[in-house]
């Protein structure tokens, strides 16, 4: 018997726009998806994976490396097998289906990273409905690396907000970001400096906006490490955010601890 069920919000995005035209191939990161998920399962929780269109997320090829698992070949192999074969990673629902099935059945929500959430989840209306539910209920809401930009989906018009960021219209974005439910929350996300490295070494071009600015413009109190890619997790009320791929284990620990506390006081 499991302690409770946790909702995982996955992304279906496989391309992200680059400044000046063109796009880069993206997806979710393997370690960012599997490390927290396995930690939840190992701690006695069940998980349900849902995406905007109900198909399984695509793993970003650049994350398919043992380096993201601390050089631990066994951990990397376990992650690959789990994502490929586990029922929890293959029985995927749509975001709309989990809403219609009732969100009260979930004790918390987790959003993995990779660039993908910055394309679809951050402007998805159903993702916004889900996040507003967990915020109102004060249930643990954990997001990793680029995943924290998904909380912008809770804005009244998240698609317009993202469009304003792409257009470079900071004033319009700030206006659209008024009364965001996460304004004033402490949080972290893949840093602007880390993004410059990713743009040069992985994406082959410049993004229209960095994740720090996307969250700060709506009122997020964003903090990042002075050292690129150093682990960093920020917890503020129900919100748990991790900065980068190397924050996977720390975020998983913080999420499990928050869930266990919530169960103990229920």
VMD Tcl script that draws the C-alpha trace (Angstrom):
set ca {
  {0.00 0.00 0.00}
  {1.44 3.35 -1.02}
  {1.51 6.43 1.18}
  {-0.11 8.68 -1.44}
  {-0.03 9.49 -5.16}
  {2.09 12.24 -6.71}
  {1.30 13.86 -10.05}
  {4.21 14.33 -12.47}
  {3.68 16.97 -15.15}
  {5.68 16.07 -18.24}
  {6.24 18.01 -21.43}
  {5.63 17.11 -25.06}
  {7.83 19.86 -26.52}
  {10.71 18.79 -28.78}
  {11.75 22.13 -30.32}
  {12.42 25.57 -28.85}
  {12.58 28.85 -30.79}
  {15.93 30.55 -31.32}
  {16.44 34.27 -31.76}
  {16.78 35.16 -35.42}
  {14.91 32.12 -36.66}
  {15.18 28.39 -36.47}
  {14.91 26.14 -33.46}
  {16.84 23.69 -31.33}
  {15.91 20.10 -30.54}
  {15.03 19.65 -26.88}
  {13.15 17.41 -24.46}
  {13.15 16.46 -20.80}
  {16.37 15.52 -19.03}
  {16.64 11.87 -18.05}
  {18.10 12.41 -14.59}
  {15.74 15.27 -13.80}
  {12.78 13.07 -14.68}
  {13.85 9.78 -13.14}
  {15.93 10.62 -10.05}
  {13.09 12.40 -8.19}
  {10.53 9.89 -9.49}
  {12.51 6.90 -8.22}
  {13.08 8.69 -4.90}
  {9.32 9.09 -4.54}
  {8.70 5.43 -5.34}
  {11.50 4.27 -3.04}
  {9.94 6.39 -0.26}
  {6.59 4.62 -0.68}
  {4.73 6.98 -3.00}
  {2.95 6.14 -6.23}
  {3.23 8.41 -9.27}
  {1.02 9.32 -12.22}
  {2.59 10.92 -15.31}
  {0.53 13.35 -17.37}
  {1.42 15.53 -20.37}
  {-0.51 18.07 -22.45}
  {-1.34 15.61 -25.24}
  {-1.11 12.38 -23.26}
  {1.95 10.98 -25.02}
  {5.19 10.08 -23.30}
  {7.78 12.86 -23.01}
  {10.86 12.72 -25.22}
  {14.18 12.58 -23.40}
  {16.71 15.17 -24.56}
  {19.58 13.24 -26.15}
  {22.19 15.45 -24.48}
  {21.01 14.19 -21.09}
  {21.60 10.56 -22.05}
  {24.96 10.36 -20.29}
  {26.37 8.82 -17.15}
  {27.84 12.24 -16.31}
  {24.40 13.37 -15.12}
  {24.42 10.46 -12.69}
  {27.71 11.31 -11.03}
  {29.54 8.81 -13.21}
  {27.52 5.97 -11.67}
  {26.91 3.53 -14.54}
  {24.48 1.42 -12.51}
  {22.35 4.45 -11.63}
  {22.35 5.57 -15.26}
  {21.36 2.12 -16.48}
  {18.59 1.89 -13.89}
  {17.25 5.27 -14.97}
  {17.22 4.31 -18.63}
  {15.45 1.01 -17.91}
  {12.91 2.69 -15.66}
  {12.01 5.38 -18.16}
  {11.80 2.88 -21.01}
  {9.93 0.07 -19.31}
  {8.21 1.09 -16.06}
  {4.40 1.26 -16.22}
  {4.53 4.60 -14.39}
  {6.44 6.10 -17.31}
  {4.28 4.55 -20.02}
  {0.72 4.81 -18.69}
  {0.53 8.50 -19.57}
  {-2.61 10.59 -19.14}
  {-3.51 14.00 -20.52}
  {-3.50 16.98 -18.19}
  {-7.22 17.38 -18.91}
  {-7.89 13.77 -17.89}
  {-6.21 14.15 -14.51}
  {-8.19 17.33 -13.88}
  {-11.43 15.60 -14.76}
  {-10.45 12.63 -12.60}
  {-10.09 14.91 -9.58}
  {-6.94 16.61 -8.32}
  {-7.69 16.03 -4.63}
  {-6.39 12.46 -5.00}
  {-2.83 13.76 -5.42}
  {-0.66 14.68 -2.44}
  {1.82 16.73 -4.47}
  {3.04 17.61 -7.94}
  {6.46 17.45 -9.60}
  {7.68 19.04 -12.86}
  {11.00 17.78 -14.33}
  {13.31 19.97 -16.36}
  {15.08 20.08 -19.65}
  {14.13 23.01 -21.89}
  {10.81 21.43 -22.83}
  {8.60 22.98 -20.08}
  {9.65 26.45 -21.28}
  {7.78 25.76 -24.51}
  {4.50 24.05 -23.64}
  {3.86 23.75 -19.90}
  {4.55 27.39 -19.08}
  {1.65 28.48 -21.30}
  {-0.68 25.48 -20.94}
  {-4.11 26.33 -19.52}
  {-4.60 22.89 -17.98}
  {-1.18 23.09 -16.31}
  {-2.31 26.41 -14.88}
  {-5.48 24.85 -13.48}
  {-3.43 22.08 -11.87}
  {-0.87 24.43 -10.34}
  {-3.53 26.76 -8.96}
  {-5.16 23.75 -7.28}
  {-1.97 22.68 -5.53}
  {-1.20 26.26 -4.54}
  {-4.65 26.76 -3.03}
  {-4.38 23.45 -1.17}
  {-0.83 24.21 0.02}
  {0.38 20.85 -1.28}
  {4.08 20.30 -2.13}
  {4.85 21.64 -5.60}
  {8.34 20.73 -6.82}
  {9.99 21.84 -10.07}
  {13.53 21.27 -11.33}
  {15.95 23.18 -13.59}
  {13.81 24.72 -16.40}
  {10.73 23.16 -14.80}
  {10.06 26.15 -12.50}
  {8.97 28.26 -15.49}
  {5.91 26.01 -15.61}
  {4.45 27.88 -12.63}
  {3.91 30.80 -15.00}
  {1.04 28.73 -16.41}
  {-0.90 29.85 -13.34}
  {-1.11 33.38 -14.81}
  {-4.52 34.44 -16.20}
  {-3.08 34.64 -19.74}
  {0.14 32.65 -19.70}
  {0.31 32.36 -23.49}
  {0.22 36.14 -23.87}
  {2.86 36.47 -21.14}
  {5.20 34.11 -22.98}
  {4.56 35.95 -26.26}
  {5.48 39.24 -24.59}
  {8.76 37.73 -23.36}
  {9.57 36.54 -26.89}
  {8.73 39.99 -28.27}
  {11.02 41.60 -25.71}
  {8.09 43.66 -24.39}
  {9.01 43.69 -20.71}
  {6.36 46.28 -19.82}
  {3.57 44.17 -21.31}
  {4.94 41.02 -19.67}
  {5.05 42.78 -16.29}
  {1.46 43.95 -16.74}
  {0.34 40.44 -17.67}
  {2.23 39.12 -14.64}
  {0.23 41.18 -12.15}
  {-1.40 39.25 -9.29}
  {0.53 36.05 -10.00}
  {-0.13 33.58 -7.21}
  {3.61 32.91 -6.82}
  {4.67 36.57 -6.70}
  {6.92 37.13 -3.72}
  {7.82 33.45 -3.40}
  {11.47 32.56 -3.07}
  {12.49 30.30 -5.94}
  {15.36 29.23 -8.15}
  {15.65 28.12 -11.78}
  {18.30 27.40 -14.42}
  {20.33 30.60 -14.25}
  {20.92 33.14 -17.00}
  {24.65 32.40 -16.83}
  {24.05 28.67 -17.10}
  {21.74 29.31 -20.06}
  {24.51 31.15 -21.91}
  {26.64 28.03 -21.63}
  {23.77 25.83 -22.82}
  {23.12 28.16 -25.75}
  {26.74 27.99 -26.85}
  {27.40 24.31 -26.24}
  {24.03 22.59 -26.69}
  {21.43 24.73 -28.46}
  {23.55 26.39 -31.12}
  {21.75 29.69 -30.76}
  {20.25 32.24 -28.39}
  {16.88 31.84 -26.70}
  {14.38 34.67 -26.71}
  {14.32 34.83 -22.91}
  {16.15 33.29 -19.99}
  {14.33 31.55 -17.16}
  {15.45 33.96 -14.44}
  {13.93 36.92 -16.26}
  {10.76 35.01 -17.04}
  {10.11 34.39 -13.35}
  {11.38 37.74 -12.04}
  {9.20 39.76 -14.43}
  {6.09 38.16 -12.91}
  {7.27 38.85 -9.37}
  {9.28 35.77 -8.41}
  {12.09 36.28 -5.88}
  {14.70 34.34 -7.83}
  {18.07 33.38 -6.37}
  {20.80 31.36 -8.09}
  {24.25 30.13 -7.14}
  {27.39 32.12 -7.90}
  {28.95 28.90 -9.21}
  {27.41 27.57 -12.41}
  {25.82 24.12 -12.10}
  {26.31 23.89 -8.35}
  {23.35 22.17 -6.62}
  {20.77 24.60 -5.26}
  {17.29 24.05 -3.88}
  {14.97 26.76 -2.55}
  {11.91 25.96 -0.41}
  {9.27 28.62 0.24}
  {5.95 27.48 1.65}
  {4.64 24.70 -0.63}
  {7.01 25.61 -3.48}
  {10.22 23.56 -3.90}
  {12.52 24.54 -6.76}
  {15.88 23.17 -7.93}
  {18.25 25.20 -10.09}
  {19.94 22.77 -12.45}
  {20.54 19.10 -13.32}
  {22.91 18.61 -10.39}
  {20.12 19.60 -7.99}
  {18.15 16.43 -8.74}
  {18.92 14.49 -5.54}
  {18.57 17.52 -3.26}
  {15.21 18.41 -4.78}
  {14.04 14.79 -4.45}
  {15.00 14.78 -0.77}
  {13.23 18.09 -0.12}
  {10.08 16.87 -1.89}
  {9.92 13.57 0.01}
  {10.49 15.38 3.30}
  {7.70 17.87 2.52}
  {5.30 15.08 1.56}
  {6.11 13.09 4.68}
  {5.54 16.17 6.87}
  {2.22 16.83 5.18}
  {1.08 13.24 5.76}
  {2.17 13.36 9.39}
  {0.06 16.44 10.08}
  {-2.97 15.46 7.98}
}
mol new
graphics top color blue
foreach p $ca { graphics top sphere $p radius 0.5 }
foreach p [lrange $ca 0 end-1] q [lrange $ca 1 end] { graphics top cylinder $p $q radius 0.2 }
display resetview
